[in-house]
Amino acid sequence: MPHKLFLLTCILFSLNVFSQPADKLFIEAAISKLQHAKSYTLQVAEAMPENKYDFKPAREEMNFREQLLHLADNLEWLTSAYLLKVSDTLMESDKKKQKKEEVIAVVTRAYDNTLYALTHFNPEHLADTVSFFAGPMNKLQIINLISDHQTHHRAQMIVYLRLNGIRPPGYVGW
C-alpha cells in the first residue's frame, strides 16, 4: 500500500510541475493572440467610413457599429464576470455611441481591459469552473470563448467591408 501512495504522490507532483509551464505558455499565447486581434479589429473598424457604420446586409443582422459595440460588450462581460470578478466597465451610454471615433474608443478600452485581465491572470486558475449560461465551463474555456467570439464578429465586419467595395486590411494573425 505505501508504494501506491508514493506512486500517486509522484504522479500528482509531476502533473503539477509539468502543467504549470504549459498553463503559463497558454496565457502568454492568449495575450499575444488578443494583442494581434485588437490591432486587426481596430484596422477593420478604421477601414469602414463613418457614413457606412449603419450598414447591415440584412434586416435581421446587426449593423457595423452594433457589431463593434457587441464585440466590446462581450469582451467586457466575459472578462469582468469570469476572469476578474469585477463590475463591467462598459456603461449603457457606451453601448449607444454613434460616432466612429467614440465606438473605436469603446472597443479599444474593452480590448485593453481584457488584455489587463489576462496579463494579471494566475494560470493556476485555468481549471477553475464557473457557472455559465450554457453550462459549467472552466476559465480556459472562457479565454477561448473570448477569442472565438470576437473573431466571429470581426469576420462578419470584414464581409460588411467587402459588400461596400472596401478592401479589408491584410490579416493579422497571432
PyMOL commands that set and color helices and strands:
alter all, ss='L'
color gray80, all
select helices_A, chain A and resi 2-47+50-52+64-84+94-96+100-119+123-125+139-163
alter helices_A, ss='H'
color red, helices_A
select strands_A, chain A and resi 129-130+137-138
alter strands_A, ss='S'
color yellow, strands_A
deselect
rebuild
show_as cartoon
